[in-house]
């Protein structure tokens, strides 16, 4: 339920959020630089103190619970060796919004250490990193719960339950544009003047994988393969992007922007909330029961098309119905949905501030003790 006054209030809050985010990033950067100069033993002590001193908060508890989520014992789809075309395009990297040591591999079903050679035999551990890992303190400095990257991977793994496009997802993951998957390259450049070239070698590989016998097989030559790959990517991007936006919205504090390739999910349409805002509101309405939130998305999700290039995919109708059903709870608690959103974001902002201050305090204490010695 919106009013012109409440929209102005939200606009002012957004401006304040952006300003405070810039200040927080600057302070976190300074504390991190000081922390990195410390001996490893002092870094470990400070990091362990952050984990041991976490605020007693339902959001922190829910996210920390996810860090012990188990990884499936085997790959859903075969993780193929990396394939590189003879021509690659180098793009500038995104600004870091969350230090990550590992990432979930869509369609394959595993969590892959970042920097690992694709197609290698090593499998990551399902356990969270030791609390002495300095990355944990860096995450807290940014207002994130320690092991936020592990929580993110666990959320994505639970949300990625539709196996109908696993082979296509594995195909997109195996082809690389320098150090990024072809999916990541296409996703980042979609809707921009930049573009990635569809290599003949890749299209031939696509045809060989999906052009066999059967009613779902891809027919035609390279142009047909090009068109089918484009349509398949657009459908799969809707499936994957929606789930990524949900997971990132739960893990990041409200003052941190989503990765730029997901920016469309925090854009508001007149008279409605962005997906990111809706996720934060639904989480609070469910008392931060992330299991219930994930289960509702999985249970309501429409199936991916078969074959994946045959038609589009729209994850929004069931989510919109779920959000609308919960609005009665939001209004009962706060009077309006705008007030409920403000309360939900304030709750997350308060937790982020406590985490950042805890991490900064431990970094300063360690640095001062190091100078005394």
N, C-alpha and C positions, 0 to 999 in steps of 0.2 A: 504494500500500500504506500504510494508515493505522494508527496506534496511538493510544490515548487520550493518551499522553504527547506524541506529535507534534502532535496537535490542540491541546493546551494551548500547546505551543511556538508554533504558528502564530497562535493567538489573542493571545499576548503580543507576537509580532512585529507583528501588525496594530495593536495599541494603540501600540506604539513608532513605527510608520510614520505613524499619524495625528498623533502629537505632533511628530515631526520635520518632517512636511509643513507644519504650522502655523508652526513656527519658520522653515522655509525660505521660506515665502510672505512672512513679515514681513520677513526680511532682504532678499529680492528686491525687495520694495516700497520699502524705504528706499534701496537702491542705485539703483533706477530713478528715484526722485524726484530724487536728487542728479545722476544722469546727465542728466535732462531739463533741468536748469538750465545745462548746458554750451553753449557756442557750437556751431553745426552742424559746424564743421571739427573740433573736438575729439571730438564724437560719432562722426563718420565714422572718425577715426583709431582710437578705442577699439573700435569695431565691427569694423573690418577686422582689428585685432589678435586679436580673439576667433576669427574665422574662420581666420586663418593659424595660430593656436596650438591648434587642435582636438586632443584626445587621440587617439593612435593606437589605435583600438579597432574591432573588427569591427562592432559595432552602429552606431557613428558612421559608419563607411565605408558600410555598407549603406543607411542612411537618406540620407546625402549623395548617394549614387548615384541615388536616386530623384528628387532635385531637378532633374535634367536630363532627366527623362522627357518625351517629346513629347506635346503635346495633339493629338488628331485634327484634321485640316485642315478638317473640316466637322462640322456638328451632326448627331448621330444622329437626333434628333427636332427639329422646329421649335420654337425658343424663342419662345413667343407673348408679345405685349405683356401687361403686368400688368393684372389685372382685380380691382377692389375692390367688395365689396358695400356697400350703403348703411349697414350696421350692422357695426361692428368691436368687438372686445374687446381691451382693453389688459392684458397680463400683465407682471409683473415679469421682468426679464431674468436669465438665468443668470449666476452668477459666472464670470469669464473663466478658463478653464483653459489656453488657448493663444492668444496674439495671432495673429489671422488677417487676412491681406490679401486672400485669395481663397478660394473654396470650390468643390468639385466639384458639378456639377449632375447628379444622378442621372437616367438615362434620356435626357437631352439630350446628355451625353457631353463637355461642355466644362468648363473651370475659369473661373468667373466672379468678377471682382473684387468684393469686398464693397462695397456702397454704390452699385454701378452700377445705373442704371435698367433694370429688367427689360424685355427685348425690344429693347434698344438695339442699335445696329449694331456697337459696339466689341467686338473680340475680344481676350482676354488673351494675353499672351506665354507661351510654354511654358518660357522660361528662368527660372532662379531670380533673385530680386531681387539687386541689387548688394550686395556684402558690406559696403558702407557704410550700408545701411539700418538705422536704429536699432532697428527691430523685431527684427532678428536678435539684438541684445544682450539685449533683453527676453526672448526665447525661451530663450536660454542661461541667464539668471538664474533661470529656472523649471526648469532642469535638462533642457531640450530641446535637441536638435541644431539649430544654425542652419538657417533655412528649413524648420522642422518643418511649417509649414502647407503648403508646397509638396510635401513628402514625403507628407503626409496626403492631399492632393488626388490625387497620382499613384497612391497605393495604392488609393484608392477608384475611380479611373478604371479601373485594371487589374482590380479585383474585380467591377465592374459590367459584366458581359459578356452578360447575358441581355437580349435586345432585345424580348422578347414583351410587355413592359408599358411600352415607351418612351412611347407616346402617353398612357397614363394618368399616368405620372410627369410628363410635360410639363404635363398638365392640372393636377395638384396643385401644380406649381411656379408656374403662371401666376396662379392665384387667391391673393390675398394677404389676410392679416389684419394690417393696418397694414404693418409692415416685414418680416413673416415669411411664408413660403409656407404654404399651407393644410396641406401635409404636416407641416411643422414644428409648426404649431399643434395639429394632431390628435395628433401623436406626443408632444408635451409634456404634453398633457392626458389622454392615454389612461390609464385605470385610476384616475383621480382624480375628485373631486366636481366639478371644473371641466369645462366642456365648450364646444365651439364650435358655433354654430348652423349648420345646413345651410341655406344661403340658397336660396330658390326660383330666383333667377337662376343660381346656380351649378349647381343640379340640372338646370335647363333646358339649360344649356351641356353638362353631362355627357350628357344624353339626346341632344342634337343630335350630339355627337361619336361616341357609342357605340351609338346606337339605330337605325342604318341597316339595310340589308338584309343577309342572310346568317345562317348558323346561329349565329355568335358574337355577334350583335347583342343589345343590351339591349331587353327588351320591357316594356310596361306604362307606368304614369303616374309621377307624382312620388314616390309612396310606394315603388314598385318601384325607381326611381332612387336614392332614399335608402338602401334596403336594399342594393342592389348596390354603391353607393359605399362603404358601411360595410364590407361583406365584402371588397371589393377592397383597401381600405386595410389591413385586418387582414392579408391575405395578403402585400401588398407591404411592409408594415412588418416582417414576419418576414424577407423577403429583404434589404431595405435595412439594417435594424437590425443584423442579424448581421454584415454587411460593415463597417458603421461601427464596430462594437465591435472587430472584428479590427484595423482600421486604427488606431483611437485607442489600442488596447492596445500596438501596436508603437511608436507615436510618443511617447506620454507616459511619463515615469518612473513607477515603481510607487508612489511616495508621492503622486502627483497623482490625484485621483479622475476618473473618466470624466465627461463632461457628464451632468447629472442625468437627461436623457431616456434615457440608456443605462445608468443605474445597475443595471438588472435583470441586466446581463451581468457584473457583478462580485459578484453574490450567490451564495453557496455553498449547495448542497444537502447535507445530511448524507451523508458518505461519498463526496463527489465534489468536484471543483474547479470554480470559476467559469469561464466562458468566457474571461475576461480572464487568469486564471492559466494556463489551458490554452494560450492563444496564446503567452504568454511562454515556457512550457515547450517548446512545439513549435519556436519560433524557436531556442532554445538547442540543442535536439536536432538541428536541421538546420544547426548552426554559423552561424546568422544568415543563411542563404541565403534572403533574402526572395523572390527570384524563384521558388524551389522551393516555398515556403510558399503564395504566391499561386496558382501553377499548380496545386497540389494541390486548393485550394478550388474553383477554376474548373473543373478537369477532373471533379471528383466531384459538383458541384452538381446537384441535381435541377432540372428545368425549371420555370419559373413556369407556373401553370395558364392555360389558354385557354378562355374569357375569364378575366381575372384575378379576377373575383368568383365564379367557378364553384365553387371549393373552397379550402382552406387551403394553406399552404406551410410546409414544415418543413426547414430547412437542417441540422439537427443530426445525423441518422443517419450521413451520410458523414463528417462531421467527427469524430464520436465514434469511428468505425471507424479513422480515420487516427490519432487520438490514442492509442487503445488499441494500435495496432500499434507506435507509437514508445515505448511504456512500457518495452519490453525494453531499448532503448538508454539510457533514463533510469536504470533500475535498475542496469544494468551500470556506468554512470559514477559514480553517487552512492550506491548501495546501496538507496535507497528513492525513490519518487516525491516524497515530502515533502521529502527532502533535496535532490533535484534542483530542486524549485521554489524552495527557500530559496537555492540557489546561483544560479539564474537571476535572481531578484529582486535578490540582493546585487550581481550583476554590473551590472545596470541602475542600481541605486542608486549604485554607485561611480562610474559614468560621469556620472550626473546631478550628483553632488557636484562632480566635477572641472569640469564645464561651468559650474556655478553659481559656483564659486570663480574660475575663469578670467574670467568676465564681471564678477564683483564686483571683482576685482583691477584689471581694465582701467578700470572705472568709477571706482574710487577713485583710480587713478593719474591719469586724466584730470582728475578734480576737484581733486586736489592741485596739478597743474600749472597748472590754471586759476586757482587762488587765488594761486599764486606770481607770476603775471603781473599 
